[in-house]
Amino acid sequence: MSHLRGQELNRHRAGSCLNILVVQPGDPAVSAVLSGVLQRRDALVAWERDLHHARRALAATPFDVVLAEPELPDGTGMALIADKADRLQRWATVLLTECGDVRSAVSAMRRGAFEVIEKTSCPQRLLDVITNIHALCRRASAAQMADGEALPAGAAPHVVVDPIIGDDAQIQQLRTRLRRIAPVPTDVLVIGETGSGKDLVARQLHALSGRRGPLVALNCGAIPDTLFESELFGHEAGAFTGASKARVGKIEQAHQGTLFLDEIESMPLNQQVKLLRVLESRRVARVGGRGEVPVDLRVVAATQARLDERCKQGTFRLDLWHRLNVVALTIPALRERREDIAPLFFHYVHQACERFGVDLALLDDADAGRLMAHDWPGNVRELKHAAERYVLGMPVFDEAPDDDGRAEGLVSQLGRCERELIRTALARHGSRPRAVAAALGISEKTLLRRMAEYKLGGSAC
């Protein structure tokens, strides 16, 4: 693989190309995977084999992305994360780790890595990360140009971490659909259980939309019925007792931006028809007003309820449901994507360590097993709180006994964890026993015996 010269990369800096530096000692298998993923018309790629030459390349060229292995002939890929903090240039560092190398992953995230990916993981995961970085770079660059701010010489736009974390197929599909519809000026319905991250999806839709206005949020279940109309639509002075001056409602506040209506199922029935009128006409009438104000906004509505059932019960308007349900994004429950539990947990551990100013302690085997075995009824929000308790030195789980007065045994917990790990590996490797056994570090005979014990046949995968 020939190296691209820094001058060639610099010439494309004013365009829409993504500049990528790959730093890895030359493992043919890894190089083949990366080459396949990085063959993009909108990407220019340079390759280096060690830390010394990587630093020389970074000093001469404004790269957007650095893909690095942890172990290099003359140092570590981690050093590039520290280098970033000392320079005007900002690049997103993606660390390529070995399968199951949790310690390196946690350390990298704590030091500021954009993402940590297993070298043997699905190439689509790396492609998703690269695509996300490219979208964020273009958005940051466009915003700085619109504000009249020139980027410093040799500086790449600052990028932020995609808040939607996970390698599960459902989550990958969610990210793909979200990126596809984010720039399209259509309203969106987000469906998911409590704590699943509906607000994160709304924020990401807004962040990638290119809309210049604000993201304005309203929890429909937290506003009393008597105040709801004024809060959402605004009012004129004297519209009702106590209205001493005019007030702009949430809809007008979201002009040129995004209006996020959480718990839309809780909206009073008499207000639903007024919202429907706004969605159809893109005009809003304040309470007590004589005219209408035009608004340019996207509406993102979120629900944890079955709106079709609410329509049958007469508590939600069928026409409003049809209007909102043109584009729907469904967030899977955490119990449906168990392979994402550990990465999510350590992501929130990293955040909590930074916030509380404490060092990370190792998670013991018992708690690790319980993480995987727990059903997480509170979804990602519950997992985040568990991570915060762990960082503060408190039990990850409450120690209350179950209904029959006995805590679930460790053997049972680890058994459930082992079953889930095997199920995940079967799904990842296409139910090929030899590949699955190699990935899990066990013999094929042991794998087949465990599959029989846990009733993990082809249909379970």
N, C-alpha and C positions, 0 to 999 in steps of 0.2 A: 504494500500500500504506500504510494508516494505521498510525501508531505506537501501540504499547500503552504506557500510562502506567506509571511505576514502581510506583505504589500498587497497580495491578491485578496486576502481577507479584508483588509482595510478599504479596498476599493468598493467592496460590497456593503460597507457599513451603513451608507446612506440609504440603501435599499431595504428590502424586506427579508433578506437572507438571514438565517440563523447560523452563527459561528460556533462550532463545536470543537473542543479539544479532547481527544481520547488519550488517557495516560494508562498504559498497561504494558507489561514486559514482553508481550508477543505470544501469548497463549493462542495457538491456532484455532482452537474451538471457540474461545471467546471472541477472537477477531472475526471469525466467520459470522457469528450471531450479530455482532455490532455492525459489521459491514452491511448485512441485509437490512437491519433496521434503519441505518443512517443514510441509505440511498434515497434521498429526498431532493427534489428539484429546488426546494427553498432552503437547503442546508449546505454549508461548506465545512468540511471536516479535516482537521489536522491530527496526526498521530505522533505521539512521543512514547518512549519506552521507560524513561526514568524521571525522577523528580527534578534533577538539574536541568534537563532540556525542557521540561514542562514549564519551569519557572522562567526560562529564557523566552519561551514562546508567549507566556502571559505578560511578560514585561514589554513585548513588542507589539502585541495584537489585542484588540478588545474582544475577547471571547464572551459569548452569552452563557455557554454551558461547558462544564468540565466533567467528563466521565472518568473516574479514577478507581483503580483497585487499591485496597488498603495497604498491601505489601508491594513495595517497589524495590529495585536493586539497590538504591541509595537512600532510601527513606520510606515514608508512608504517604498515602494519599491524603491522610488527615492533615498533613502539613499545608496542603493547598487551601484548606478551610481557614486555617489561621492566617495564611498569606492574604486572603481576601479582606480581612478586617484591617490590614495595614495599608491598603491601597485605595485610590479613588475608584479604580475599576471594580465593578461588582459582577461576579459571575455566579451562576447557580451550580453548586457542586453536587453531583450525583455519585454516590459511592456504590461500587459493585462488589458485594460481599459473597462469601461462600454460603452454601445452604446451611441454615441453622446457626449462623454466627451471630447470635443475639447480642453478645457483649460488644462487638464492633459496631453493630447497628445502633445500639443505645448510645454509645460513646460518640458516634458520628452525628446523631441527631442533637445531642446535647451541645456539641461544638458548633452547630449551625449548618449542617448539611441540608440541602434542599430536599433530598430524598435518598433512601437506601433501598437498593434492589438486589435480589439474589441473582447471580450470574446465570443460574440455571432456570430462572423463572420464565414465564411466557414472554416472548419478544414484544407482544402487544402492550404489556405493562410499561416497558421502556419507551415504546412509541407514544403511549398516552402521556407519559411524563414530559417527553420532548415537545409534544404538541402543545401541552399546557404552558410550558415555559415560553414557547414561541408566541402564543396568544397574549400572554402577560407582557412580554417584551414589546410587542407591537402596540398594545394598549398604553403602556407607560410612555413609550416614545411619542405616540400621537398626542397624549395629554400634555407632555412637556412642550411639544411643538405648538400646540394650540394656545398654551399659556405664554408663549414667547420665550421659553427657557431653552437655551442651547445646552446640550450635554457637554460636560467637560471633555477635553481631549482625552481619548483612550478610555472613556467611561461608558459602560453599558447600562441600560435602564435597570432600575431596581425591580426585582421580581419577588412575589410573595408565594407562600406555600398553598397549594390547592387544599382547601379544607376537607374535601371529600376523599377520605383515605380508605384504601382497601384494594385487594387483588381479586376478590370474589367476582365471578362472571357477571352477577347482577349489578354490582357496583361499577364494573368496567362499562357495562351497557348504559348505566345511568350517566356516567361521565361523558360517554360518547354522545348520547342524546342531548344532554345539557349543552355541550359545546355546539352542537348542530343548531339548536333552537335559540341559543342566547342572543345572537345578533338579529334574529327575526322579530319584528314588532308584533308579537302575538301574546295574548294573555295565557297564563299557565296555571294548572292545578297541580299542587304537590300533595301526594298522599303518603302517609306514614304514621306509624304508632307514636305515642308520646315518647319524647327523648331520642327519636331516630335521626334528627338533624334536619328537619324541614327548614329551619331558619338558615342553616348553612347553605342549603340548596338555593334558597331565595337570594342570599348575598352573592353567591357565585354567579347566578343568572344575571344579577345586576352588574357585577364586576366585569363580566365578559360581554355585556350587551353593547358597550360603547355609548350608552346614554350619559349625558353630561349632568343631569339633575340628580337629586339625592335619592337614597333608599329610605322610604318612610314606612314604618311598621305600626300596625294597630292590631292588638289582640282583641278580637271580637267578643271573646268570653269574659273580658275584664272590664267592660264598659257598661254601666247601668243603662237599661232601656231608655230612660228619660233623657240621658245625655248623648245617646248614640248618634242621633241625627246631626246634632251640632258638632260633635267630635269628627264625624266623617265628612259632612258636607259643608260645615262652617255656618255662620249666621251673620246677619246684619245687626247694627245697633238698634235696640228697641224691639227686636223680633219676639222677645218674651221677657218676663220679669227677671231682672238681674243681668240682662244683656246690655250693659252700658256702652259697649263699643263693639265694632265689628270684629269677627274672628275668622281667620282662614282655616278651613278644615283640612284634614289629612289628604284629601284628593288633590286640592290645589297645591298643597305643600310638595306633592310628588310630581309637579309639572316638570316635564322633560326628564323624569327619572322613573322610579319603580315604586308602586304602592304594594306593600306586603300585608295581606289580610290573613292573620293566623286564626285558627279555629273558626273558619268561615261558617261552620255548621251552627255556631252560636249566634249568628247575626239575627236580630229580630225580623220576623216575617214581613212586617210592614215596611222595613227598610230595604229588603231584598229587591223589590220591584224598582226602587229608586237607584240602587246600584246597577241593576240591569240596564236602566235607561242611560246611565253614565257610560257603561261599557259599549252600548250601541252607538251613542251620539258623540262621545268624547266631549261632553259639555256638562257642567255641574251648576246647579242652582242652590245658592245659600238659603238657609232658613230665613224667611222674612224678606228675601230679595225678589226683585221684579224681573230680573233678566238672568241669563246664563253666561257662565264664564267658560271659554274653550280651554281644554287641558290636553296636553300631550303626555301620556304616561302608559306604562305597562302595568298590568295588575297581576300579581302572583298571589293566589289564594291557597291556603294550606288547610288540610283536614286530617283528622285521625278517624273520622266516622265514615260509614258507608252512606254517601249522599243519596244514592239511589233508594236506599231503605228509608232515609229521612223524607224523601219525596213521597213515597208510598204512605208514610205516616202523616203527611200533611204539614211537616215542620220546615220543609225546605222547598223552594219553588223549582218545579221541573224545568221551566224555561231558563232559569239562572244556572242550574246544573249543566244543562246542555251547552250553554254559552261558555261556561268555564272549562268544560271537559273536552274542548277541541284538542288541546295539547295537555297531556297528563304525565307527570313523572312520579313513579312509585318507588319509595325507599324501602328496601328489604329490612326486616327486623334483624337485630344483631344475632339472634339465635339461628337465623337462616344462613349466616355467613361466618361460621366459626373460625375459619382460617384467618379472618381479619381481627380476631379478638386480641391476640398478642401484639401485633403491630400498633393497633389503636391504643392499647394499654400503655405501651412504652412511649408512644407519642405524647400522651397526656402526663406520663411520669416526667418526661423531659420538660414539658411546659411548667409543671408544678415545681420541679427542682429550680428552674430559673426564677419563678415567682417567689418562692419561699426562701431561696438562697441556701439550699441544703445539698449535700452530696447524695448520690444514688447508692442505695444498698441492694444487694442481690435478693431476688425473689426466691423463697424456698420452694422445694418441690411440691409441698402440700398445697400452698396457695396457687402455684402455677397450674396444678391439676384442677383446682376448683375454678380458676378463671375459665378454663375450657369447658368444664362440666356445667357451669351455672347457666340458667336460661335467660338471664338479663331482661326481666320484664320492663325495666326502665331504659333499656337499649343503651345507646352511646352515652347519654347523660349519666346513667347509673355507673357505667364503666369509668367515666371521667372522675366521678366522685370517689370511686374505689381507688383509682390511681392517686388521688390527692391524699386519701387516708394512708396509703402505703408510703408515700413520701414523708408524711408527718410521723411515721413510726407507729401508726395505729393498725389494728387488724384490718386486712383487706375486706373481710366479710364479718358481719355480726356473728357472734358465737352462740346465738340463741339456738336451743335444740329444736328438732322438728316436732311434728304433732305427737309422736309416740314417746317423746322425751329423750330420744337418742340422736346425737349428731350423726350425719351421714359418714360412714366409714371411709378412710383414706383409700382403701383398696377399691371401693366402689367408685370413688371420684376419679382415681387414676385409670380405672377400666373404661369409664366413659370418655376420658381424655384420649386414651389409646385408640378407642374405636373411631373417634372423630379425626384423629391424625391419619389413620389408615384410610378412612373414607375420603378425606381431602386429597391424599396422595394418589388414590385410585382415580379420582376425577381429573387430577392434574396430568397424570401420565397415561390417560386413555385406557385404564384397567389392564395395563400390561404388567403382569406379576414380576417379571425380572427387573423392569425399570423401577417399579414401586418399591421392591425389596431393597434395591441399591440406594434409593433416595432415603429410605428409613433406616438404613444401616443394619438390616436383619437378613437372614437367609430366606430364600424363596419358600422353603418348606415351612418355616415359622410363620411367614406371611399368610400362606394358604390355611394353616391351622387357625390363626387368629381370625381370618376372614370367616371361616366356618363357625367359630365360637360366637362372633358378633353378627352372624347372618348377613355378611356383606357380599352379596352376589352381584352380578352385573346390573340388576335393576336398582340396587342401592346406590350405585355410583352415578 
